[in-house]
Amino acid sequence: MAQIAVLIPTRSDRAEDVRLDHVLHSLLFSTFSDLRVVVRDEGAAGAFDSRTVRQLADLLARRGVCVEYHRAAATGGVAIARQELVAA
């Protein structure tokens, strides 16, 4: 079976606005076993600064899911995020 890549662009300027945990939580219940998750974060508040997000990423990794986190230095918008995610 082919690997499924889940590409997640995110941008949050305040820590309380980060909602990546909802996405990762949903992926924990996925029936697909061969997943690769790539997160591109260009927000002022880092998505992986959240303890919950880090724990969910760790749980996914324990299930064999490859989780990659890319922190962008500057905001580039949706088109740039999409290009960088597809290239990753």
Secondary structure, 3 states (H helix, E strand, C coil): CCCEEEEEEECCCCHHHCCHHHHHHHHHCCCCCCEEEEEEECCCCCHHHCHHHHHHHHHHHHCCCEEEEEECCCCCHHHHHHHHHHHC
